Amino acid sequence: MKKSKFSESQIIKILSQQESGQSVSDICREHGISQGTFYSWKSKYSGMEVSQLK
């Protein structure tokens, strides 16, 4: 499997942008990811905080 160019803490910060009211399409465009990637991250990391990763 290909290694992600984003760390897990970066992914959680990207997902938190959507919780603060930014649209998914804007977030994906800003970070260069697809909406499919965004939603797969959301299903994997939803509700997590950076402190809960380890």
mmCIF file of the C-alpha atoms, coordinates in Angstrom:
data_MODEL
# 
_entry.id   MODEL 
# 
loop_
_atom_site.group_PDB 
_atom_site.id 
_atom_site.type_symbol 
_atom_site.label_atom_id 
_atom_site.label_alt_id 
_atom_site.label_comp_id 
_atom_site.label_asym_id 
_atom_site.label_entity_id 
_atom_site.label_seq_id 
_atom_site.pdbx_PDB_ins_code 
_atom_site.Cartn_x 
_atom_site.Cartn_y 
_atom_site.Cartn_z 
_atom_site.occupancy 
_atom_site.B_iso_or_equiv 
_atom_site.pdbx_formal_charge 
_atom_site.auth_seq_id 
_atom_site.auth_comp_id 
_atom_site.auth_asym_id 
_atom_site.auth_atom_id 
_atom_site.pdbx_PDB_model_num 
ATOM 1  C CA . MET A 1 1  ? 0.000   0.000  0.000  1.00 0.00 ? 1  MET A CA 1 
ATOM 2  C CA . LYS A 1 2  ? 1.176   3.506  -0.758 1.00 0.00 ? 2  LYS A CA 1 
ATOM 3  C CA . LYS A 1 3  ? 2.146   5.613  2.243  1.00 0.00 ? 3  LYS A CA 1 
ATOM 4  C CA . SER A 1 4  ? 0.049   8.736  2.712  1.00 0.00 ? 4  SER A CA 1 
ATOM 5  C CA . LYS A 1 5  ? 1.735   12.104 2.372  1.00 0.00 ? 5  LYS A CA 1 
ATOM 6  C CA . PHE A 1 6  ? -0.277  13.254 5.393  1.00 0.00 ? 6  PHE A CA 1 
ATOM 7  C CA . SER A 1 7  ? 0.401   12.142 8.963  1.00 0.00 ? 7  SER A CA 1 
ATOM 8  C CA . GLU A 1 8  ? -2.473  11.013 11.151 1.00 0.00 ? 8  GLU A CA 1 
ATOM 9  C CA . SER A 1 9  ? -2.389  14.273 13.120 1.00 0.00 ? 9  SER A CA 1 
ATOM 10 C CA . GLN A 1 10 ? -2.585  16.274 9.873  1.00 0.00 ? 10 GLN A CA 1 
ATOM 11 C CA . ILE A 1 11 ? -5.564  14.164 8.750  1.00 0.00 ? 11 ILE A CA 1 
ATOM 12 C CA . ILE A 1 12 ? -7.416  14.898 11.987 1.00 0.00 ? 12 ILE A CA 1 
ATOM 13 C CA . LYS A 1 13 ? -6.751  18.629 11.583 1.00 0.00 ? 13 LYS A CA 1 
ATOM 14 C CA . ILE A 1 14 ? -8.084  18.489 8.002  1.00 0.00 ? 14 ILE A CA 1 
ATOM 15 C CA . LEU A 1 15 ? -11.232 16.699 9.194  1.00 0.00 ? 15 LEU A CA 1 
ATOM 16 C CA . SER A 1 16 ? -11.742 19.282 11.940 1.00 0.00 ? 16 SER A CA 1 
ATOM 17 C CA . GLN A 1 17 ? -11.917 22.003 9.280  1.00 0.00 ? 17 GLN A CA 1 
ATOM 18 C CA . GLN A 1 18 ? -15.172 20.468 8.059  1.00 0.00 ? 18 GLN A CA 1 
ATOM 19 C CA . GLU A 1 19 ? -16.562 20.462 11.590 1.00 0.00 ? 19 GLU A CA 1 
ATOM 20 C CA . SER A 1 20 ? -15.835 24.197 11.796 1.00 0.00 ? 20 SER A CA 1 
ATOM 21 C CA . GLY A 1 21 ? -18.086 24.846 8.795  1.00 0.00 ? 21 GLY A CA 1 
ATOM 22 C CA . GLN A 1 22 ? -15.849 24.718 5.735  1.00 0.00 ? 22 GLN A CA 1 
ATOM 23 C CA . SER A 1 23 ? -17.252 22.793 2.764  1.00 0.00 ? 23 SER A CA 1 
ATOM 24 C CA . VAL A 1 24 ? -15.765 19.438 1.789  1.00 0.00 ? 24 VAL A CA 1 
ATOM 25 C CA . SER A 1 25 ? -15.032 20.543 -1.781 1.00 0.00 ? 25 SER A CA 1 
ATOM 26 C CA . ASP A 1 26 ? -13.073 23.580 -0.529 1.00 0.00 ? 26 ASP A CA 1 
ATOM 27 C CA . ILE A 1 27 ? -11.059 21.459 1.900  1.00 0.00 ? 27 ILE A CA 1 
ATOM 28 C CA . CYS A 1 28 ? -10.250 18.889 -0.786 1.00 0.00 ? 28 CYS A CA 1 
ATOM 29 C CA . ARG A 1 29 ? -9.173  21.562 -3.237 1.00 0.00 ? 29 ARG A CA 1 
ATOM 30 C CA . GLU A 1 30 ? -6.993  23.281 -0.627 1.00 0.00 ? 30 GLU A CA 1 
ATOM 31 C CA . HIS A 1 31 ? -5.147  20.101 0.368  1.00 0.00 ? 31 HIS A CA 1 
ATOM 32 C CA . GLY A 1 32 ? -5.083  18.340 -3.002 1.00 0.00 ? 32 GLY A CA 1 
ATOM 33 C CA . ILE A 1 33 ? -7.121  15.284 -2.035 1.00 0.00 ? 33 ILE A CA 1 
ATOM 34 C CA . SER A 1 34 ? -10.208 13.688 -3.548 1.00 0.00 ? 34 SER A CA 1 
ATOM 35 C CA . GLN A 1 35 ? -13.583 13.664 -1.856 1.00 0.00 ? 35 GLN A CA 1 
ATOM 36 C CA . GLY A 1 36 ? -13.395 9.872  -1.697 1.00 0.00 ? 36 GLY A CA 1 
ATOM 37 C CA . THR A 1 37 ? -10.171 10.146 0.288  1.00 0.00 ? 37 THR A CA 1 
ATOM 38 C CA . PHE A 1 38 ? -11.748 12.706 2.605  1.00 0.00 ? 38 PHE A CA 1 
ATOM 39 C CA . TYR A 1 39 ? -14.736 10.475 3.353  1.00 0.00 ? 39 TYR A CA 1 
ATOM 40 C CA . SER A 1 40 ? -12.597 7.369  3.877  1.00 0.00 ? 40 SER A CA 1 
ATOM 41 C CA . TRP A 1 41 ? -10.465 9.334  6.358  1.00 0.00 ? 41 TRP A CA 1 
ATOM 42 C CA . LYS A 1 42 ? -13.655 10.540 8.014  1.00 0.00 ? 42 LYS A CA 1 
ATOM 43 C CA . SER A 1 43 ? -14.916 6.987  8.479  1.00 0.00 ? 43 SER A CA 1 
ATOM 44 C CA . LYS A 1 44 ? -11.564 5.928  9.947  1.00 0.00 ? 44 LYS A CA 1 
ATOM 45 C CA . TYR A 1 45 ? -10.700 8.937  12.136 1.00 0.00 ? 45 TYR A CA 1 
ATOM 46 C CA . SER A 1 46 ? -14.067 10.557 12.945 1.00 0.00 ? 46 SER A CA 1 
ATOM 47 C CA . GLY A 1 47 ? -14.405 11.684 16.526 1.00 0.00 ? 47 GLY A CA 1 
ATOM 48 C CA . MET A 1 48 ? -10.717 11.274 17.325 1.00 0.00 ? 48 MET A CA 1 
ATOM 49 C CA . GLU A 1 49 ? -8.430  13.902 18.775 1.00 0.00 ? 49 GLU A CA 1 
ATOM 50 C CA . VAL A 1 50 ? -4.685  14.158 18.142 1.00 0.00 ? 50 VAL A CA 1 
ATOM 51 C CA . SER A 1 51 ? -4.019  13.080 21.740 1.00 0.00 ? 51 SER A CA 1 
ATOM 52 C CA . GLN A 1 52 ? -5.932  9.806  21.176 1.00 0.00 ? 52 GLN A CA 1 
ATOM 53 C CA . LEU A 1 53 ? -3.686  8.544  18.368 1.00 0.00 ? 53 LEU A CA 1 
ATOM 54 C CA . LYS A 1 54 ? -1.067  6.858  20.535 1.00 0.00 ? 54 LYS A CA 1 
# 
